[in-house]
Amino acid sequence: MESEPANETIPHGDPFALFDSWYREARSTELNDSNAMALATATPDAMPSVRMVLLKGYGPDLGAGGGFVFYTNSLSRKGGELLANPNAALLFHWKSLRRQIRIEGPVDRVSEAEADAYFASRARDSQIGAVASDQSAPLDSRATFVSRFGEAEARFAGQPVVRPAHWFGFRLMPRALEFWQDREHRLHERRRFARDPAASGGWSSTLLYP
């Protein structure tokens, strides 16, 4: 086989800046839900679960040391697990770019003001759906859910939809971020960043075998 270039394409530096660069590129190349990410949670006795959610904010200024924000019904399975064991992992996979990013760290709640502001920005049907859904609870039939949606729609007719108290956001504060780039001959490139107060910029990093 032809030799694979030895140049590194994932540099050491600020992982938030690198995430921002990759994310912005993905926003223009992924056909659907470029902000979709797998969210892995676990119970206090280490039983894991994973599902897809949508990233709704990120940056080095979100929380102490930066963060990645998503919203959910806190009475759902994921919400209950995050409240009981406030640690999680995220995974972005952008097939069009042949890239993925793994992010790990503790989580906390966003403020009530942040949750209200984001809820108010959602489409009205999404707001009403959040009111109508007892997410993760057993449902006897779809007709019941549709009926509950209609009841909520009527209740808030002609007025703003009030955010349910159990519907709010979580912020994951990364302790580690790992970037993976597809390269020829399966000689992929992989770099892991770890929070390190002693390092320049607050992060250390190392290449890993893919």
Secondary structure, DSSP 8 states (H G I E B T S, - for coil): --------SS-SS-HHHHHHHHHHHHHHH-SS-TTEEEEEEE-TT--EEEEEEE--EEETTSSTT-EEEEEEETTSHHHHHHHHS-EEEEEEEETTTTEEEEEEEEEEE--HHHHHHHHHHS-HHHHHHHHH--TTS--S-HHHHHHHHHHHHHHTTTS-----TTEEEEEE--SEEEEEE--GGG--EEEEEEE-TTSGGGEEEEE---
